[in-house]
């Protein structure tokens, strides 16, 4: 079934691989309009991480609603990111470069769903059929008919 519809199974494989991954918890605190906020957000979304939880602590009420955001504040009024992964919470960072250094890369999944020999064989069949069709049209235009089989 996987060989007939490989793309249909990629979601299942991704979900199965994520089952054993510990969560990556990220809390953004501080002004969202700041340029470094966007830089850090881009770094966070560079990789596929199905197990990440991302919060933005807009104000103190966010900490009241979401315990993960409690006690997390913007340092010096600048956007600040608090990162916890593999049961370790890191010191807060304020740049995309610093966040990138802390983030552990997720496991890479490689899946070859392309059968090159099968695709090449189909291309050959298609090209031969196309060639025969073109040649048939040329023969018809010049009045050349296929000889009847005996």
C-alpha positions as CSV (number, residue, x, y, z in Angstrom):
1,X,0.0,0.0,0.0
2,X,2.9,2.4,0.8
3,X,4.4,1.8,-2.7
4,X,1.1,2.7,-4.4
5,X,0.5,5.8,-2.3
6,X,3.7,6.9,-0.6
7,X,2.7,10.5,-0.1
8,X,-0.3,9.4,2.0
9,X,2.0,7.8,4.5
10,X,4.4,10.7,5.2
11,X,2.0,12.2,7.7
12,X,1.8,8.9,9.6
13,X,5.6,8.6,9.6
14,X,6.0,12.1,10.9
15,X,3.5,11.5,13.7
16,X,5.1,8.2,14.6
17,X,8.6,9.8,14.8
18,X,7.2,12.7,17.0
19,X,5.7,10.3,19.6
20,X,9.0,9.7,21.3
21,X,10.3,13.3,21.1
22,X,10.2,15.5,24.3
23,X,8.4,18.8,23.9
24,X,10.3,22.0,23.0
25,X,8.7,24.8,25.0
26,X,9.3,28.4,23.9
27,X,8.0,31.5,25.5
28,X,8.4,34.9,23.8
29,X,8.1,37.9,26.1
30,X,8.2,41.5,25.1
31,X,7.2,43.7,22.3
32,X,6.1,41.8,19.2
33,X,6.7,44.8,16.9
34,X,10.5,44.7,17.5
35,X,12.7,43.4,14.6
36,X,14.5,40.9,16.8
37,X,11.2,39.3,17.7
38,X,10.7,38.4,14.0
39,X,14.3,37.2,13.7
40,X,13.9,34.8,16.6
41,X,10.5,33.6,15.4
42,X,12.1,32.8,11.9
43,X,14.9,30.8,13.6
44,X,12.4,28.9,15.6
45,X,10.4,27.9,12.5
46,X,13.4,27.0,10.4
47,X,13.0,23.3,11.2
48,X,10.0,21.0,11.3
49,X,9.3,20.5,15.0
50,X,6.0,18.8,15.6
51,X,6.5,18.8,19.3
52,X,7.0,22.5,20.0
53,X,4.8,24.7,22.1
54,X,5.1,28.4,21.4
55,X,3.7,31.1,23.6
56,X,3.8,34.9,23.5
57,X,3.5,36.6,26.8
58,X,1.7,39.7,25.8
59,X,1.2,41.0,29.4
60,X,0.9,39.7,33.0
61,X,-2.5,38.2,32.3
62,X,-0.9,35.7,29.9
63,X,1.0,34.3,32.9
64,X,-2.2,34.0,34.9
65,X,-3.9,32.0,32.0
66,X,-0.9,29.9,30.9
67,X,1.4,28.6,33.7
68,X,4.3,28.1,31.2
69,X,4.5,31.9,30.8
70,X,4.6,32.7,34.5
71,X,7.7,34.5,35.6
72,X,8.9,35.1,32.1
73,X,9.5,38.8,31.3
74,X,11.2,40.9,28.6
75,X,14.7,41.9,29.7
76,X,15.4,45.6,29.3
77,X,12.2,46.0,27.4
78,X,13.6,43.9,24.5
79,X,12.0,40.8,23.1
80,X,13.3,37.8,25.1
81,X,12.9,34.1,24.4
82,X,12.8,31.4,27.1
83,X,13.6,27.9,25.7
84,X,13.2,24.6,27.4
85,X,14.1,21.3,25.7
86,X,15.1,17.8,26.8
87,X,14.1,18.7,30.4
88,X,16.6,21.6,30.4
89,X,15.5,25.3,30.5
90,X,18.2,27.6,29.1
91,X,19.0,31.2,30.1
92,X,16.8,33.7,28.2
93,X,18.2,35.0,24.9
94,X,17.4,38.1,22.9
95,X,18.8,37.4,19.4
96,X,18.0,34.9,16.6
97,X,21.7,33.9,16.6
98,X,21.7,33.0,20.3
99,X,18.4,31.1,19.9
100,X,19.8,29.2,16.9
101,X,22.8,28.1,19.0
102,X,20.6,26.7,21.8
103,X,18.1,24.8,19.6
104,X,18.9,21.2,19.2
105,X,18.2,20.0,15.7
106,X,15.3,17.6,15.3
107,X,15.9,14.1,13.9
108,X,16.1,14.2,10.1
109,X,13.7,11.9,8.3
110,X,14.7,10.8,4.8
111,X,12.2,8.9,2.7
112,X,12.8,8.1,-1.0
113,X,9.3,7.8,-2.6
114,X,10.6,8.1,-6.1
115,X,11.1,4.9,-8.2
116,X,13.5,6.2,-10.8
117,X,13.4,3.0,-12.9
118,X,9.7,2.9,-13.0
119,X,9.5,6.6,-13.9
120,X,12.1,6.2,-16.7
121,X,10.2,3.2,-18.1
122,X,7.0,5.2,-18.2
123,X,8.7,8.2,-19.9
124,X,10.0,5.8,-22.6
125,X,6.5,4.3,-23.2
126,X,5.0,7.8,-23.3
127,X,7.7,9.1,-25.8
128,X,7.3,6.0,-28.0
129,X,3.5,6.5,-28.1
130,X,4.0,10.2,-28.9
131,X,6.5,9.4,-31.6
132,X,4.3,6.8,-33.2
133,X,1.3,9.3,-33.1
134,X,3.4,12.0,-34.8
135,X,4.7,9.6,-37.4
136,X,1.1,8.4,-38.1
137,X,0.0,11.9,-38.7
138,X,2.9,12.6,-41.1
139,X,2.2,9.4,-43.0
140,X,-1.5,10.3,-43.3
141,X,-0.6,13.8,-44.7
142,X,1.5,12.2,-47.4
143,X,-1.1,9.5,-48.1
144,X,1.0,6.7,-46.9
145,X,-1.2,4.0,-45.3
146,X,-0.3,1.1,-43.1
147,X,-0.2,-2.1,-45.0
148,X,-3.0,-4.6,-44.0
149,X,-1.7,-7.6,-42.1
150,X,-2.0,-10.9,-43.8
